[in-house]
Amino acid sequence: MAVAAGRAYVLDGGLQLKIVDVSAPAAPALLSATRGFGAQGIDVAGTLAVLATPAANHDPTAGLYVVDVSNATAPRLVRQVMVPGTVRTVAAAGDVVYVGDGAAVVDVVALVP
């Protein structure tokens, strides 16, 4: 889970990415529930959510997914980035994302081309 700007970004078992308005903590409101890409890790950088999706043997459905969440009711996939290894965790910092894998390797991915 990641929290930014009054919104919680929650992975529901990797099946769904849920965006919840938590600006009123006593009354959280679900804004959207969309494809979670099988992700196990998530972070948010501005209007982008980055999701870490593990899979063995360089499965084409694995890697880092970058999702535009500027419209919380309709998030959209911006791009998928294949990274070596079995992706487990992500941490966004400015215009880069640090991606950790099962072999204790950290890859650095630029969010902007």
Contact map, one row per residue, 1 for C-alpha under 8 A:
11100001111000000000000000000000000000001110000000000000000000000000000000000000000000000000000000000000000000000
11110001110000000000000000000000000000000111000000000000000000000000000000000000000000000000000000000000000000000
11111111100000000000000000000000000000000001000000000000000000000000000000000000000000000000000000000000000000000
01111111000000000000000000000000000000000001000000000000000000000000000000000000000000000000000000000000000000000
00111110000000000000000000000000000000000000000000000000000000000000000000000000000000000000000000000000000000000
00111111000000000000111000000000000000000000000000000000000000000000000000000000000000000000000000000000000000000
00111111100000000011111000000000000000000000000000000000000000000000000000000000000000000000000000000000000000000
11110111110000000111110000000000000000000000000000000000000000000000000000000000000000000000000000000000000000000
11100011111000001111000000000000000000000100000000000000000000000000000000000000000000000000000000000000000000000
11000001111100001111000000000000000000000100000000000000000000000000000000000000000000000000000000000000000000000
10000000111111111100000000000000000100111100000000000000000000000000000000000000000000000000000000000000000000000
00000000011111111100000000000000000100000000000000000000000000000000000000000000000000000000000000000000000000000
00000000001111110000000000000000000001110000000000000000000000000000000000000000000000000000000000000000000000000
00000000001111111000000000000000000111110000000000000000000000000000000000000000000000000000000000000000000000000
00000000001111111000000000000000001111100000000000000000000000000000000000000000000000000000000000000000000000000
00000000001111111100000000000000111111000000000000000000000000000000000000000000000000000000000000000000000000000
00000000111101111110000000000001111100000000000000000000000000000000000000000000000000000000000000000000000000000
00000001111100011111000000000111110000000000000000000000000000000000000000000000000000000000000000000000000000000
00000011110000001111100000000111100000000000000000000000000000000000000110000000000000000000000000000000000000000
00000011110000000111110000011111000000000000000000000000000000000000000000000000000000000000000000000000000000000
00000111000000000011111100011110000000000000000000000000000000000000000000000000000000000000000000000000000000000
00000111000000000001111110111000000000000000000000000000000000000000000000000000000000000000000000000000000000000
00000110000000000000111110010000000000000000000000000000000000000000000000000000000000000000000000000000000000000
00000000000000000000111111110000000000000000000000000000000000000000000000000000000000000000000000000000000000000
00000000000000000000011111110000000000000000000000000000000000000000000000000000000000000000000000000000000000000
00000000000000000000000111110000000000000000000000000000000000000000000000000000000000000000000000000000000000000
00000000000000000000010111111000000000000000000000000000000000000000000000000000000000000000000000000000000000000
00000000000000000001111111111100000000000000000000000000000000000000000000000000000000000000000000000000000000000
00000000000000000001110000111110000000000000000000000000000000000000000000000000000000000000000000000000000000000
00000000000000000111100000011111100000000000000000000000000000000000000000000000000000000000000000000000000000000
00000000000000000111100000001111100000000000000000000000000000000000000110000000000000000000000000000000000000000
00000000000000001111000000000111110000000000000000000000000000000000000111100000000000000000000000000000000000000
00000000000000011110000000000111111000000000000000000000000000000000000000000000000000000000000000000000000000000
00000000000000011100000000000001111100000000000000000000000000000000000000100000000000000000000000000000000000000
00000000000000111000000000000000111110000000000000000000000000000000000000000000000000000000000000000000000000000
00000000001101111000000000000000011111100000000000000000000000000000000000000000000000000000000000000000000000000
00000000000001110000000000000000001111100000000000101000000010001000000000000000000000000000000000000000000000000
00000000000011110000000000000000000111110000000000001100000000000000000000000000000000000000000000000000000000000
00000000001011100000000000000000000111111100000000111100000000000000000000000000000000000000000000000000000000000
00000000001011000000000000000000000001111100000000111100000000000000000000000000000000011000000000000000000000000
10000000001000000000000000000000000000111110000000111000000000000000000000000000000000011100000000000000000000000
11000000111000000000000000000000000000111111000011110000000000000000000000000000000000001110000000000000000000000
11000000000000000000000000000000000000001111100011100000000000000000000000000000000000000111000000000000000000000
01110000000000000000000000000000000000000111111111000000000000000000000000000000000000000001000000000000000000000
00000000000000000000000000000000000000000011111111000000000000000000000000000000000000000001111000000000000000000
00000000000000000000000000000000000000000001111100000000000000000000000000000000000000000000000000000000000000000
00000000000000000000000000000000000000000001111110000000000000000001110000000000000000000000000000000000000000000
00000000000000000000000000000000000000000001111111000000000000000111110000000000000000000000000000000000000000000
00000000000000000000000000000000000000000111101111100000000000000111100000000000000000000000000000000000000000000
00000000000000000000000000000000000000000111100111110000000000011110000000000000000000000101000010000000000000000
00000000000000000000000000000000000010111110000011111000000000011110000000000000000000000100000000000000000000000
00000000000000000000000000000000000000111100000001111100000001111000000000000000000000111100000000100000000000000
00000000000000000000000000000000000011111000000000111110000011111000000000000000000000110000000000000000000000000
00000000000000000000000000000000000001110000000000011111000001100000000000000000000001110000000000000000000000000
00000000000000000000000000000000000000000000000000001111111011100000000000000000000001100000000000000000000000000
00000000000000000000000000000000000000000000000000000111111000000000000000000000000011000000000000000000000000000
00000000000000000000000000000000000000000000000000000011111000000000000000000000000010000000000000000000000000000
00000000000000000000000000000000000000000000000000000011111101000000000000000000010111000000000000000000000000000
00000000000000000000000000000000000000000000000000000011111111000000000000000000000000000000000000000000000000000
00000000000000000000000000000000000000000000000000000000011111100000000000000000010000000000000000000000000000000
00000000000000000000000000000000000010000000000000001010001111100000000000000000000000000000000000000000000000000
00000000000000000000000000000000000000000000000000011110011111110000000000000000010000100000000000000000000000000
00000000000000000000000000000000000000000000000000011110000111111000000000000001111001100000000000000000000000000
00000000000000000000000000000000000000000000000001111000000001111100000000000001111000100000000000100000000000000
00000000000000000000000000000000000010000000000001111000000000111110000000001111100000000000000000000000000000000
00000000000000000000000000000000000000000000000111100000000000011111000000001111100000000000000000000000000000000
00000000000000000000000000000000000000000000000111100000000000001111100000111110000000000000000000000000000000000
00000000000000000000000000000000000000000000001110000000000000000111111000111100000000000000000000000000000000000
00000000000000000000000000000000000000000000001110000000000000000011111101110000000000000000000000000000000000000
00000000000000000000000000000000000000000000001100000000000000000001111100100000000000000000000000000000000000000
00000000000000000000000000000000000000000000000000000000000000000001111111100000000000000000000000000000000000000
00000000000000000010000000000011000000000000000000000000000000000000111111100000000000000000000000000000000000000
00000000000000000010000000000011000000000000000000000000000000000000001111100000000000000000000000000000000000000
00000000000000000000000000000001000000000000000000000000000000000000101111110000000000000000000000000000000000000
00000000000000000000000000000001010000000000000000000000000000000011111111111000000000000000000000000000000000000
00000000000000000000000000000000000000000000000000000000000000000011100001111100000000000000000000000000000000000
00000000000000000000000000000000000000000000000000000000000000001111000000111111000000000000000000000000000000000
00000000000000000000000000000000000000000000000000000000000000001111000000011111000000000000000000000000000000000
00000000000000000000000000000000000000000000000000000000000000001110000000001111100000000000000000000000000000000
00000000000000000000000000000000000000000000000000000000000000111100000000001111110000000000000000000000000000000
00000000000000000000000000000000000000000000000000000000000000111100000000000011111000000000000000000000000000000
00000000000000000000000000000000000000000000000000000000010101110000000000000001111100000000000000000000000000000
00000000000000000000000000000000000000000000000000000000000000110000000000000000111110100000000000000000001000000
00000000000000000000000000000000000000000000000000000000010000000000000000000000011111100000000000000000000000000
00000000000000000000000000000000000000000000000000000001110000000000000000000000001111100000000000001110100000000
00000000000000000000000000000000000000000000000000000111010000100000000000000000000111110000000000001110000000000
00000000000000000000000000000000000000000000000000011110000001110000000000000000001111111000000000111100000000000
00000000000000000000000000000000000000011000000000011100000000000000000000000000000001111100000000111100000000000
00000000000000000000000000000000000000011100000000010000000000000000000000000000000000111110000000111000000000000
00000000000000000000000000000000000000001110000001110000000000000000000000000000000000011111000011110000000000000
00000000000000000000000000000000000000000110000000000000000000000000000000000000000000001111100011100000000000000
00000000000000000000000000000000000000000011100001000000000000000000000000000000000000000111111111000000000000000
00000000000000000000000000000000000000000000100000000000000000000000000000000000000000000011111111000000000000000
00000000000000000000000000000000000000000000100000000000000000000000000000000000000000000001111110000000000000000
00000000000000000000000000000000000000000000100000000000000000000000000000000000000000000001111110000000000001110
00000000000000000000000000000000000000000000000000000000000000000000000000000000000000000001111111000000000111110
00000000000000000000000000000000000000000000000001000000000000000000000000000000000000000111111111100000000111100
00000000000000000000000000000000000000000000000000000000000000000000000000000000000000000111100111110000011110000
00000000000000000000000000000000000000000000000000010000000000010000000000000000000000111110000011111000011110000
00000000000000000000000000000000000000000000000000000000000000000000000000000000000000111100000001111101111000000
00000000000000000000000000000000000000000000000000000000000000000000000000000000000011111000000000111111110000000
00000000000000000000000000000000000000000000000000000000000000000000000000000000000011110000000000011111100000000
00000000000000000000000000000000000000000000000000000000000000000000000000000000000011000000000000001111100000000
00000000000000000000000000000000000000000000000000000000000000000000000000000000000000000000000000011111110000000
00000000000000000000000000000000000000000000000000000000000000000000000000000000000010000000000000011111111000000
00000000000000000000000000000000000000000000000000000000000000000000000000000000000000000000000001111001111100000
00000000000000000000000000000000000000000000000000000000000000000000000000000000001000000000000001110000111110000
00000000000000000000000000000000000000000000000000000000000000000000000000000000000000000000000111100000011111000
00000000000000000000000000000000000000000000000000000000000000000000000000000000000000000000000111100000001111100
00000000000000000000000000000000000000000000000000000000000000000000000000000000000000000000001110000000000111111
00000000000000000000000000000000000000000000000000000000000000000000000000000000000000000000001110000000000011111
00000000000000000000000000000000000000000000000000000000000000000000000000000000000000000000001100000000000001111
00000000000000000000000000000000000000000000000000000000000000000000000000000000000000000000000000000000000001111
